[in-house]
Amino acid sequence: MRKIFSIVITLGLVLGLSLIAMPAAAWDCTIGVPVADVVVDPDCACADAAYNISFNTSASLTEGVHSVCVEFPAGTTVPDEFGDDEVFISVDGGTQYAVFADEFTVTGTKVCFIVPVSFIAGEILVEFTEDAGLENPCTPDDYSLWVYTDRAPDSTPLEGEYEIVPAESVYGFLFDFSPTYPGVALGFVPPFRACGQNDTTEEAIEAGFNTTWGPDVGMQAGWYDQFALILTALIEGCDAPCTEAKVWMELVSIPDDEEIHLLLGGVNYTLDVCNITKTEGDFDASTDWYLNDALALAYNTTEIYSGLLHFSSPGTYTLGFYLECPDTTCTPGGIVASKVQDFVAHQDKDAAKIILEEKWNLISLPLVPFDTSLESLMAAWDLDQGAPGSDLVSIHYFDQCTDTWSVYGNGQTSLSTMEAGKAYWVRMIYPTGQYTLWVWGTARPMPPEAPEVYTMCDGWNMFGFTSLLDMLAGDAGVGYLWNFGVAGNPDPLVYSWLNSGDWATAGWHLVDVTTVAENMLVGQGFWGYFPTGGTIVP
């Protein structure tokens, strides 16, 4: 019995010492097996590269006896032999030892060598210098190599994964038809307004939106930033296709004698080709059509050109955008990226847009909509009636005259429309950012209907602001609430809700309707306490 007890104790000590001496292996926690770490520099396709391969061993290696093997993936160029000072080995970050040239054996893409010095168990680092002659695969992809020793238990190959990227970045053009406003459904493109819809009213002329086009003439705010043209590296490689490039555009398809107005550019660039007549195929590569004549191009350059297009009549117009490398090292013809895009101009629609922030928004429609149904007004979003995962959480409206709430979303469908003259609480998901609600309609009801008026009952009313331009709130005879502040029709107490996306500054704002210094803003909705019933006459 004493002898058996002694054997058990001895075995326990041996196991304990073994556990202490065992180095911490590198593990892939997702699959539960030890792995090797691989660093390739540079990681470009077809490039001569240095490889640093580290892996853990549990058994010591003896000088002149034991070997280390690395099997590179197919596509890697491996030389038939290696020289002195081209491959090094070390353990646990210690001294690097060069592998002797006559100690290598190369079979296909497998390289084995006898260790130049004895090593105890630990983290082995094998370094193939760039002078060793290894060449990366020429096809960009994810790759794996295998490393092992000829001494058990480390003779089981360990996998080391790494990525080979393109030698040159692949560039392309992208279009964003809701710039800076996420949440618009893929494929939804707001129609462009034709120049033939120019408004000659006094308000429109003051806003700069009139029949005279020119580089200094503005448009209504709702028509800025119709799209963004984005030039970017779709696949990042090691180098740019060239160091200096040109970006230019052409009218690929356009009706004869058509005139376009184009504002396209970034912070320091605006292109104005208004009143320049171009027929199909009549592109002369004049400098007016270059967005960047000398663009410094890197492997990851991104350029964004905010754009606005207007056409003199409705129709479909096709424009082409091109990235050209003028030097001879690029692809034939010098074009390394292109994008041909259709733009549709509609004649008979006015539009306005409302910016919705995350969480709560108090809004109203600036126009009388063609279609008041929520399904139509929210066509830009896949709402699914406010179901989980949609952009919209809910819409709420309170009718003071009937003392009832109507709700869309959160499983409720008592609200099914949005109408001019009313205000609505709209709650969007959080956190996502800004959304754009496009409203199609007319500034006033279409003939023969009379202009609308909006009845307010005693007490708190949610009311809207039907206007395409910001306007003074009051007082008597002036502004949107012009008919209040007179005998028998006292001023209401009016609040708006400010949601700038920064909830530290969001909250209620008291609108002063007793002076002419307060503006009501396009798209805002309001709560108003009316001491007596009244009528808003826009």
Backbone hydrogen bonds, N-H to C=O, Kabsch-Sander energy under -0.5 kcal/mol:
donor,donor_aa,acceptor,acceptor_aa,energy
5,F,1,M,-2.3
6,S,2,R,-2.1
7,I,3,K,-2.0
8,V,4,I,-2.1
9,I,5,F,-2.1
10,T,6,S,-2.5
11,L,7,I,-2.7
12,G,8,V,-2.2
13,L,9,I,-2.1
14,V,10,T,-2.3
15,L,11,L,-2.4
16,G,12,G,-2.3
17,L,13,L,-2.7
18,S,14,V,-2.4
19,L,15,L,-2.2
20,I,16,G,-1.9
21,A,17,L,-2.3
22,M,18,S,-1.2
25,A,23,P,-0.6
28,D,33,V,-2.5
29,C,27,W,-0.8
31,I,28,D,-1.1
32,G,28,D,-2.4
33,V,28,D,-0.9
35,V,26,A,-1.9
36,A,159,E,-2.7
37,D,54,S,-2.6
39,V,52,N,-2.2
41,D,50,A,-2.4
45,A,165,V,-1.9
46,C,137,P,-1.5
47,A,44,C,-1.5
49,A,134,L,-2.0
50,A,41,D,-2.9
51,Y,128,F,-2.0
52,N,39,V,-2.4
53,I,51,Y,-0.5
53,I,126,V,-2.9
54,S,37,D,-2.4
55,F,124,I,-2.1
57,T,122,G,-2.5
61,L,119,F,-2.7
64,G,115,V,-1.7
65,V,62,T,-2.0
66,H,62,T,-2.1
68,V,113,F,-2.3
69,C,148,Y,-3.0
70,V,111,V,-2.9
71,E,146,W,-3.2
72,F,70,V,-0.7
72,F,109,T,-2.7
76,T,73,P,-1.8
77,T,135,E,-2.4
78,V,76,T,-0.7
86,E,83,G,-1.0
88,F,127,E,-2.3
89,I,97,Y,-2.1
90,S,125,L,-1.7
92,D,123,E,-2.8
94,G,91,V,-1.8
97,Y,89,I,-2.5
99,V,87,V,-2.8
103,E,100,F,-1.9
104,F,101,A,-1.0
105,T,112,C,-2.7
107,T,105,T,-0.5
107,T,110,K,-2.7
110,K,107,T,-2.3
111,V,70,V,-3.1
111,V,109,T,-0.5
112,C,105,T,-2.6
113,F,68,V,-2.1
114,I,103,E,-1.3
115,V,66,H,-2.2
119,F,61,L,-2.9
124,I,55,F,-2.9
124,I,122,G,-0.8
125,L,90,S,-2.6
126,V,53,I,-3.1
127,E,88,F,-2.8
127,E,125,L,-0.5
128,F,51,Y,-3.1
128,F,126,V,-0.5
129,T,86,E,-2.6
129,T,127,E,-0.7
132,A,129,T,-1.8
133,G,130,E,-1.0
135,E,77,T,-2.0
136,N,47,A,-2.8
141,D,164,I,-1.1
143,Y,162,Y,-3.4
145,L,160,G,-2.3
146,W,71,E,-2.0
147,V,158,L,-2.0
148,Y,69,C,-2.0
149,T,154,D,-2.2
150,D,67,S,-1.5
154,D,151,R,-1.6
156,T,153,P,-0.7
158,L,147,V,-2.7
160,G,145,L,-2.6
162,Y,143,Y,-2.4
164,I,141,D,-2.8
165,V,43,D,-2.7
165,V,163,E,-0.5
169,S,239,D,-2.8
170,V,235,I,-2.5
171,Y,169,S,-0.7
172,G,232,T,-2.2
174,L,230,I,-2.8
176,D,228,A,-2.3
177,F,175,F,-0.5
181,Y,178,S,-2.4
184,V,181,Y,-0.6
185,A,380,A,-4.3
188,F,185,A,-2.0
189,V,187,G,-0.7
192,F,344,V,-2.0
194,A,346,H,-1.5
195,C,311,F,-5.5
196,G,311,F,-0.5
197,Q,194,A,-1.9
198,N,195,C,-1.8
205,I,201,T,-2.4
206,E,202,E,-2.4
207,A,203,E,-1.6
208,G,205,I,-1.4
209,F,204,A,-2.6
210,N,208,G,-1.0
213,W,211,T,-0.7
217,V,214,G,-1.4
218,G,216,D,-0.5
223,W,220,Q,-2.6
224,Y,221,A,-1.6
226,Q,307,G,-1.0
227,F,307,G,-1.6
228,A,176,D,-2.1
229,L,305,Y,-2.9
230,I,174,L,-3.1
230,I,228,A,-0.6
231,L,229,L,-0.5
231,L,303,E,-3.1
232,T,172,G,-2.2
232,T,230,I,-0.6
234,L,170,V,-2.0
234,L,232,T,-0.8
235,I,170,V,-1.7
238,C,166,P,-1.9
239,D,167,A,-1.4
245,A,295,L,-2.6
246,K,324,E,-2.6
247,V,292,N,-2.2
248,W,322,Y,-2.0
249,M,289,W,-1.8
250,E,320,G,-2.0
252,V,250,E,-1.0
252,V,318,T,-1.3
253,S,318,T,-2.0
258,E,255,P,-1.6
260,I,276,I,-0.6
261,H,310,H,-3.4
262,L,260,I,-0.5
263,L,308,L,-2.7
264,L,262,L,-0.5
264,L,271,L,-0.6
265,G,306,S,-2.3
269,Y,266,G,-0.7
271,L,264,L,-0.8
272,D,270,T,-0.5
273,V,262,L,-0.7
273,V,271,L,-0.5
276,I,260,I,-0.5
276,I,273,V,-1.7
277,T,275,N,-0.6
278,K,258,E,-1.0
280,E,254,I,-0.7
281,G,251,L,-0.9
282,D,279,T,-2.4
283,F,281,G,-1.2
284,D,282,D,-0.6
289,W,286,S,-2.1
290,Y,287,T,-1.6
291,L,247,V,-2.7
291,L,289,W,-0.6
292,N,247,V,-1.5
295,L,245,A,-3.4
296,A,294,A,-0.6
297,L,243,T,-2.3
297,L,295,L,-0.6
298,A,296,A,-0.5
301,T,298,A,-0.9
303,E,231,L,-2.6
305,Y,229,L,-3.0
306,S,265,G,-2.2
306,S,304,I,-0.6
307,G,227,F,-3.3
308,L,263,L,-2.6
310,H,261,H,-2.5
312,S,259,E,-1.8
315,G,345,A,-2.0
317,Y,343,F,-3.3
318,T,253,S,-2.4
319,L,317,Y,-0.5
319,L,341,Q,-2.5
320,G,250,E,-2.7
321,F,339,K,-2.8
322,Y,248,W,-2.8
323,L,337,A,-2.8
324,E,246,K,-3.1
324,E,322,Y,-0.5
325,C,334,G,-3.5
330,C,327,D,-1.0
334,G,331,T,-2.6
336,V,323,L,-2.5
336,V,334,G,-0.6
337,A,323,L,-1.2
339,K,321,F,-2.2
341,Q,319,L,-2.9
341,Q,339,K,-0.5
343,F,317,Y,-3.3
345,A,315,G,-3.0
345,A,343,F,-0.5
346,H,192,F,-2.9
346,H,344,V,-0.5
350,D,441,G,-1.1
352,A,439,V,-1.8
354,I,437,L,-2.4
356,L,354,I,-0.6
356,L,435,Y,-2.5
357,E,355,I,-0.5
359,K,428,M,-1.2
361,N,426,V,-1.4
363,I,361,N,-0.7
363,I,424,Y,-2.5
364,S,523,G,-1.6
365,L,422,K,-0.5
368,V,442,T,-2.9
370,F,440,W,-2.0
374,L,416,S,-2.3
377,L,373,S,-2.7
378,M,374,L,-2.5
379,A,376,S,-1.6
381,W,378,M,-2.2
383,L,381,W,-1.3
386,G,383,L,-0.6
387,A,383,L,-0.8
387,A,384,D,-1.2
390,S,387,A,-2.2
393,V,427,R,-2.9
394,S,427,R,-1.5
395,I,408,Y,-2.3
396,H,425,W,-2.5
397,Y,406,S,-2.2
399,D,404,T,-2.9
400,Q,398,F,-0.7
402,T,399,D,-0.5
403,D,399,D,-1.3
404,T,399,D,-1.6
406,S,397,Y,-2.7
408,Y,395,I,-2.5
409,G,412,Q,-2.4
410,N,386,G,-0.5
410,N,393,V,-0.7
411,G,385,Q,-0.6
412,Q,409,G,-2.0
414,S,407,V,-0.9
415,L,407,V,-1.8
416,S,414,S,-0.5
418,M,372,T,-2.5
422,K,419,E,-1.3
423,A,462,M,-0.6
424,Y,363,I,-2.7
425,W,396,H,-2.4
426,V,361,N,-3.2
426,V,424,Y,-0.6
427,R,394,S,-2.9
427,R,425,W,-0.5
428,M,359,K,-2.6
428,M,426,V,-0.6
429,I,391,D,-2.4
435,Y,356,L,-2.4
437,L,354,I,-2.9
437,L,435,Y,-0.5
438,W,436,T,-0.7
439,V,352,A,-3.0
441,G,350,D,-1.4
442,T,368,V,-2.0
449,E,446,M,-1.8
454,Y,536,I,-2.5
456,M,534,G,-3.2
459,G,530,F,-2.3
461,N,528,G,-2.7
462,M,398,F,-0.7
463,F,461,N,-0.7
463,F,526,F,-2.3
464,G,421,G,-1.9
467,S,465,F,-1.3
471,M,520,M,-2.2
473,A,518,E,-2.8
474,G,515,T,-0.7
477,G,482,W,-4.5
478,V,475,D,-2.8
480,Y,472,L,-2.9
481,L,473,A,-2.3
482,W,479,G,-1.1
484,F,481,L,-1.6
485,G,489,N,-2.1
486,V,489,N,-1.3
489,N,486,V,-2.6
493,L,529,Y,-2.0
494,V,492,P,-0.6
494,V,511,V,-0.6
495,Y,527,W,-3.0
496,S,509,H,-2.7
498,L,507,G,-2.9
499,N,497,W,-0.6
503,W,501,G,-0.8
505,T,502,D,-2.0
506,A,502,D,-0.7
507,G,498,L,-1.9
509,H,496,S,-2.6
511,V,494,V,-2.7
511,V,509,H,-0.6
512,D,510,L,-0.6
513,V,511,V,-0.9
519,N,517,A,-0.5
520,M,471,M,-4.0
523,G,465,F,-0.5
524,Q,521,L,-2.1
525,G,362,L,-2.0
526,F,463,F,-2.1
527,W,495,Y,-2.3
528,G,461,N,-2.7
529,Y,493,L,-2.9
530,F,459,G,-2.6
530,F,528,G,-0.7
534,G,456,M,-1.9
536,I,454,Y,-3.1
537,V,535,T,-0.6
